[in-house]
Amino acid sequence: MSGLAFAQAPPPALPMRFLSSALAWGMAAGLWLAWHGEPALLSRWTPATLVLVHMLALGLLGNAMLGSLVQFLPVAAGSPMACMRCGPWLHGAFNGGLLLLLVALAWHVRALALPSAVLLGGSLAMFATLALIAVVRGSGERVVRDGIGLALLALLATTALGLVLLAARTGWRAPAPAGLVDVHAMIGGVGWGLGLLVAVGSVTLPMLQGTQAVPAAASRAWQTGLVATLGIVVAVQADLLPGSAWRAAALPFAAFALAVHVMQVRARHRRNPWLRRFWQSGCACLFAAGLVAAWPGVPLMVPAVLVLGVGLPLLVVGMALEITGFLAWIALRQRVPRGVRVPGVGSLFPEAHKRRAFVSQAIAGALLVAAVLEPALARLAGAALALAYAGSLHAQRRCWRQAGSWRPDGPGTAPGTPHAGQ
């Protein structure tokens, strides 16, 4: 934990807003799938599927990644964000705009498209702009800040393309060119989602899982490959490359998964076993998705579910639960008088709770993959998904409430004893 600038950390309740919302959206996605069943997994063009995809991509993954950045930028990247008093408003606008977008997509309510675009697009653009300014002005390791900057630029591009597609769907403009949906998805999934995970993971893997530090040259090579991959995606859309070149976009997922596996195997001081299992399972799904996507004739829904429904959620949920323990601990240290011993992170978020969360997430993920192959299982998979995220949310909120209700005059507290961790 040395080298972390906790003095620059935002109020812990701010990133917790995003992390709790992420798990709540995961639960909502499960309920949506349990309600609609097979139509949500048979084709990626049905309204039920579009809603499910955006619940996972924006509600679950979006909230988790934005919340992680709020905490990571000032504490680990030396890049405090300005105007964090706007944080609760950005959170509200983002999630409110997402809700309006989902209603517009599900029931073709054209009148909601404009307010959803203003709230959702505006909040993402403002967040990305503030974060980019922080990255440029930051004092942390340059290669990490560059990786985050590339991911934020991809977020801006994804947002812009999403607004164009929404305008085309609601009739504000001519129909979008064929393949633009795929460009939108690839830039968002590879550039923003995976790009941010790699940049943040280069710091959190050594810190939280005990792996060796990622060489700067390896990070630079990854960033170059990421830009090249996105260039291939755009070139295919512009008919400069054959359509089969799309499959190259799956290679970064497989490369990232393999690199994480090698780092975990070679780790000398392994920490946080359940976080490791979250990442091992998530990376296994990403590696499988990379292999399946490169296989001709495989329906796109299979690798899409492996990435968006299982692989990336396992990574971000594992991190969200781990971050929750630290946020609760920071909030507790800020609240109690100095010189009073406080519980350690492990006692605020016990490993047994992480174990139950992992097992339920793994079962739900397995059922979701099975439901793509056998759509009759869709409702069962949705119910399992809702229960898994409900359990994770309960464990998270329990940790937060425990830190909030702890009193320095409790059993085992001695005045004048040093803080835990000091």
Secondary structure as UniProt FT lines:
FT   TURN            2..3
FT   HELIX           6..8
FT   HELIX           13..36
FT   HELIX           39..42
FT   TURN            44..45
FT   HELIX           47..54
FT   HELIX           55..62
FT   HELIX           63..76
FT   HELIX           84..86
FT   HELIX           87..107
FT   HELIX           110..112
FT   HELIX           113..116
FT   HELIX           117..121
FT   HELIX           122..137
FT   HELIX           142..169
FT   TURN            170..171
FT   TURN            178..179
FT   HELIX           180..186
FT   HELIX           187..194
FT   HELIX           195..209
FT   HELIX           216..237
FT   TURN            238..239
FT   HELIX           243..250
FT   HELIX           251..265
FT   HELIX           273..293
FT   TURN            296..297
FT   HELIX           301..304
FT   HELIX           305..311
FT   HELIX           312..335
FT   TURN            338..339
FT   HELIX           345..348
FT   HELIX           351..373
FT   HELIX           375..377
FT   HELIX           378..405
FT   TURN            408..409
FT   TURN            411..412
FT   TURN            415..416
FT   TURN            420..421
//
